[in-house]
């Protein structure tokens, strides 16, 4: 990538507050004309170099107008947009590339499609009653299971063919001693699944109906 193709370049950024390392050796390059999503929960370190969450508290209509303007700036005027957010759906919809930051470290980066492909083609979601660990062990050795992530009583099971997998998953859980199941569903992978796989946690939605996000836009000469 040539210098003229780069709109933002930050190399080995470190920010400390006493003994707390808010950002640890993070490097980010944003191409001219792209929308780059910086994704992470509160306290992850994404506010260092940027303003954060200016639309918190807006009603859904006002939020939609903000996102329309972000798209217009990028698509019609060719502006580079650096988006910091914990709103997973909007990062998926708006960003050309996404960087996931957690505890001050950049733990994953790529296009939304690339990141979701690391999870699998389909996801079977199992909501357990009782011992989720026993349910996880019951599914671990099914040949079509690519990976299993656990968050509380919910298992996210990555598979290549969800329609073919969901019945054997249900049967294995039904036959496992002491395992109770509240529900099983099938869906495509999301950025929330990616975040869970690389950090072991899910991003908790902020209180209320809105999630925090911000953007910085720059026209490239």
Beta strands, then each sheet from edge to edge (+ up, - down):
strand 1: 6-17
strand 2: 20-31
strand 3: 35-39
strand 4: 79-85
strand 5: 97-102
strand 6: 105-110
strand 7: 122-130
strand 8: 145-151
strand 9: 154-159
strand 10: 179-187
strand 11: 213-219
sheet 1: 1+ 2-
sheet 2: 6+ 5- 3- 4- 11+
sheet 3: 8+ 9- 7+ 10-
end
